[in-house]
Amino acid sequence: MGVLSLSSIGNVFASTSTPKEDTKVGAYYYIWWGIPFNNHWEHGVKYTPFLGEYNSSDPFTANRHILWAKHHGIDFFAVSWLGIWDWYDHRYIDSNLKNGFLESEYLSNFNFCLFYESEIVLKAILNATLSASEFPRVFLNDTAYAAENYFVNPSYLKIDEKPVLFVHNLPFIYYELGNETTQKLFDDLKKLIDVYLIGDAGNAPIPPSRNSPLLHSMDAVTSYFFAHQNISEGWQNIMKYAETYYPKWRLTMNSEGIRFIPNAYPGFDNTEHCGWMQKNLSISCTPMVLPLNETMFKKMLTTALDYADKDLKIVMITSWNEWLESTAIEPSMEFGELFLHAVLEAKTTQSCPDVWNVVYFAVGAGSGVIVTTIFFYRKSFRKRKGKLAFPLKKGSV
């Protein structure tokens, strides 16, 4: 049985307890923004963060993100991480984690864990003309470094007293390394570190079979982007897949003693990023669009909460700030706090008569610096529904 251990969070909401409120909500969090030689803001971003083109090395940015997240029902970030090697922008990202995110003064009342970007790391190894067989050594060295530098952090997310590690795209690892090598790798990891391993089992709506090699050594599985291959079918079909297959995922995984973490997202649009890839790198990229939609996001998140594992009680949101794929729920100029309000409403009982609400007054937005004053007042939850702290551009929703 998975027992979630979180550091104490000062909950600003006074409301009756519900099963959904007991479920922890995590969001995938990216710290590659503003890297000097590889500034991801220049790689094709469709929407505009309310904070502007911020730098992930700035602890003040992390402060604002954590405050927004906490006040809207998000309990932890799974931080995208690429290890410590010299290729690509790995070391810059690790530096942003150490000197930016971990320096936030509010982290002591929040939680984080690492989301290991195995596909990016593996492709970097292959692009460096190295063999894929180098990946196990790199991965184990990276996790040993993470254990020494991050797993010991008081705010690090633990389940059953074990540090949590998300691993991206298990099918890609198995494809490149083969079943035997990959399974040995995860066995070696468990011998090296007593870690709670959560694997991204792929984006198909149908769950892996009970005898799938993907389940080897996994404590829990999730899908980073559920039914991604089907998003061209539109929101109605995506919701049908979630309502049909989330209970099947949970049943299949539980039959093998593995926990299931459902996924929700606000939409997807990589058209700007694909255009940049093709123009600047001559890399083929298929534009895909699932229009960002607050109503459907709330419905998908509610479904995820309904089918969260009864013991583990976690759901994941893709994403907090993956702006290249337009999955970000971080406040934007186009949508304000719309998607954050959807998280809070999905997680809170609609009939609850009163809650302590958080109201933001942004004072003086200049050069990306925002001074935020927070105060509390008591009023009906229903009156708050749908209202934004930040104005929307005309015709944006």
N, C-alpha and C positions, 0 to 999 in steps of 0.2 A: 504494500500500500504506500503510495507517495504522499508524504506529509510535507507541505510547503512551509519553509522556515524563512520568514522575512524579517528584516530589522524593523523596529517600531516605526510606524508612520503616524504622524499627527493628523488624524482624519478631520477635515473641516466640515464634514457633513453630519448633521444630527438627524437620523432617520431610522425607521424600523428596519430590522435585518431581514433580508430575503436571500434565497439560495443564489440568485444572480450576484448579489452584492458580496457573497462569500467567495465568488470566483475571481481570481486574479487576472488582470488584463495586462499583457505585455505588448510592446511595439518594437519593431526592428528599427534601429537607430544608426545613422550614418555619420561618420566623423572625417570624411574625406573632402569636406568643403573648404575652399580657399587654400589648398596646398600650392605653394609657390610655383613649382615647375609643371604642375598638372592640375590646374584649377578646374574642377568639375563644373563650376558655374558656366564655363565657356563651352560645355559639351552638349548643349541643346536642352534647355530647360523651358518648358511651356508656360508654367505659372510663376507667380512672383511671391516669394516668402514675405510675410509682413515685416520680418526683421531685415529684409534686404539680403544681399549676397554676403552673408556672414562667414566668419572664419572659425572652423571647428577647434582651433587652438585657443580660443578665447573662453575662459571659464565663465564670463558673464553671459555668453550665449547659452552655455549649459544651464546656468541658473534659471534663465527664463524658460528654457525647454522643460526643465524639471518642475517648475512651478505650474506651468500650463498643464503638464501631464497629471500631476497630483490632484489638481483642482478639478479635473474632469474624469477621474475614475481610472486612470492608468497607473499601474503599480510598479512597473519596471521597464527598462529598456534592454533589449538584446542588441548589444553594440557590435556592428560589423567590424571584423578584425581580420587582418591578413598576415599575422605573424611578424617576424622581425628580420627577414632577409632583405638583401639590398635591391632586388629587382622591383620594378614597377614603383609604387609609392608606399610600400609596406612600412618602412621606418617612419615616414612622416605621419602615417595614420597611427602608429603606436605612440609616437610623440604627442599627437593630439589627444590620445586617450589619457596619457599620463599627466600632461601639463595643461590640458584643457578640461575635459569632462570630469576627471577625478579630482580636480581642484575646485569644483563647484561647492559653495558653502552649504548648499541644500542637499547634497548627496547623502548626508548622514540620515536623512529621513526618507530615502528612496532606495531602490535596488537596481542593480544592473548585472548582466552576465555577458559572456562573449558569444558571438555568432561567427563561427569560423568559416571564412569564405573559401571553401575548398576548391570550387570550380576556378576562381580567379588565380589561386595559388598554383593549382595544377597546370593551368594554361600558361602561367608565367614560367613554370619549369620547362614545359615543352617548347615555349618560344625561345628559351635560352639554350636550345638545342641539347637539353638534358633529357634523360630517359624518365618516363613516368615512374619508374622504379625508385627514383629519388624522393618521391612524395612521402612515403612512410617515415623516412629519416627527418625530413623537414617538418612534417606534422608532429611527430613526437618531440622534437626539439622545441617547436613552438608551444606545445601544450605544457612542457616542463617549465618553460619561461613564464607562461601564463600562471601556472600553479605558484611559482615563487613570487610573482609580482602582482597578480590580480585576485587569484582565488582566496588569498588571505585577507583581502580588504573587508572590513566589517560590513560594508554595504553589498558585498557580492551575494547574489541569489543562491540559496541552497535548498535542496530538496532531500529529505531524509538525512540531513546534515552533510550532504555531498554537494560540492560546487557544480553548478549547472553549465554544460557546454552544448550549445546548438551547433550542428554540423550541416552546412548547406549542401544540397544536391547529392545525396547518396547514390542515385543511379549513375551519375557521371563518374564518381569514384570507382564504382564497380565496373563500369564500361572500360575505363582506362587501365585499371589494375587487375581486373579479374576477381572472381569470388574468393579464391583461396588467399591471395595476398591482402585483399581488403579486410577479410574477416580476421586474419592474423593481426593486421594493424590495430583493429579495435580491441582485440584480446590483449595485445601488448599495451595499449593505452590503459586499459582497466588494471593491468598489473602495475603499471608505472604510477597511476594516480587513481584514487578512489573517487571517480567523477560520475555525476548523473548525466548520462549521454542522451541527447534528444536529436534524432536524425530527421532531416528533411527528406521524406520518402518520395518526393516527386510531385508533379503538378497535375497528374491525372485525377479525375473525379472519383474513379473506382479505387478502393483501397488495395494495397498489396495482398496477395494470398497469404494464408497462414504459414505456408512453408517457404515464403520468399526469403532469399538470402539477405535482403535489405534489413530484416529485423534482427539480424545477428548482433548481439551485445547491446542492443538499444534498450534503454529504460523507458523511453517514450518516443513517439513519432509525431510528425506534423507535416504540413504541406506549406512551404513558404508562400506559394501562390496557387491556391486551390483552383483546379479546373482552368488553369491559364490557357491551355491549348484550345479551350472552348469559348473564349471570351467574345469571339466574333459572332457567336450565337445570341448575344445580348443578355441583359440582366434577368429577364424572366426565366431563361433556361439555366443561368448560373444559379439562381435561387432554387430551382427545381433540383439541380444536382446537389446543392448543399442540404436541402431538406431530405433528399432520398439517401444520400451516401454518408453523411455525417454519422447517423446512427449505425450504419454498417461498418464504418471505420472503427468506431468505438467498440462494437461487438467483436469484430475480428481481432483487434489488438488485445482487448481484455482476455480473449480466449487463449492468448499466448503469454499472458502475464505482463503485457506491455500497455502503457498508458497512451491516450490519444489527446492531442491538443488541436482543436479546430482553429480555422483561420478565417479572417474577414478583411476586406479591403474596400476603399471608396470608389475604385475604378482603375483605369489604366490608359495611358496615352504616351507612347514613346515616339510619336511622329517627329518631334523636334530633334530628339537624340539620334534617331535613325538618319535624318537628313544630315546631321553633323558627321556621323560615322562615315556615311557614303562620300561626302564632300571632302573631308579632311584625311580620312584613313583609307579610303577606297575599299571599305569593308561592307559587304552586303548585309543589309538589315531589313527585316520585314516590319513595316509599321503596323501596329495593332492598337485598336481603340475600343475601350469600354467606357462610355461617358461617365465622368465623375457625378455621383448622385447621392445626396445625403440620405434620402428616403430608403434607397436600396442598401446603402451601407449599414444603416441602422437595422434594417431587416436581416441582413446577413450576419451582423454581429449578434443580434438577438438569437438567431438560429444557432450560432456557434456557442453562445452561453447556454442554450437549452441542451446542447449535446456535449458539453464539456465533460471530461472524465469525472465521475462521481467522487473519486478519491483524490486525484491530482488537482482538479478545479483550476485549470489555466486555459485561457484562449490567447491567440496572438493576432495582432493587427499588422498588416503589411500596407503602409509603413508609417513611421513618424515623419521621415524626411528624405525619402528616396524621390527627389524631384525629377530625375532623369526619366523615370517611368510614370511620373504623375500619380503616384500612390500616396503622396504625403497627406497626412491629416493635420500637420503643423499649420497654424494660422497663416493665411495668405491674403493678398490684396483682393483676389477674385472671390474668395469664399469666406473670408473672416474666420471665425471660430466654429463655423457650421458643423464640421465633422467632429470636433471635440464635444460639442453639445450632443451630438448623436451618440457618442460613447457614453456620456453621463446618463442620458435618458435610457439607453438600452440596459445599463447596469443598475438603474434605480427603479424602484416600483412606481409605476405611473400613478397609482392611487394614493401614494404617500402624501398626506396633506401639507406637510411643512418640511423644508430642509434649510440648512444654512447655505446660502448661495454666496458665491464669490463674484464680485463685480470688479472689473478692471477699468481704470481710467488711465489711459496712456497720455502722459504729459511730456511734450517736447520730443518729437521724433526727428532727430537730426543726426546725420552721419552714422546711421544705424544704431544710435543709442536711444533707448527708451527708458524713462523713469516710470515705474509702475507703482501705483498706490493701491493697496488691497484693503477693502473693508467688508464686513459681514453685515447682512441684514436678513431678517426673517420674512419670508413671503411664500406664496403658493408656488409649488414646482410647475404647475401647469401654466402659470402666467409667464414663466421664463422660457417656455418651450419655443424654439425657433428664433429667438432674438439673438442678435450678434453684438459682441462688444466692439467689433470693428465694422465700419460701413462697407457695403459691397459696391462694386462698380456697376453702373446701370447695365442691365441685361446680361450679367455674368452668370446667373443661375437660372 
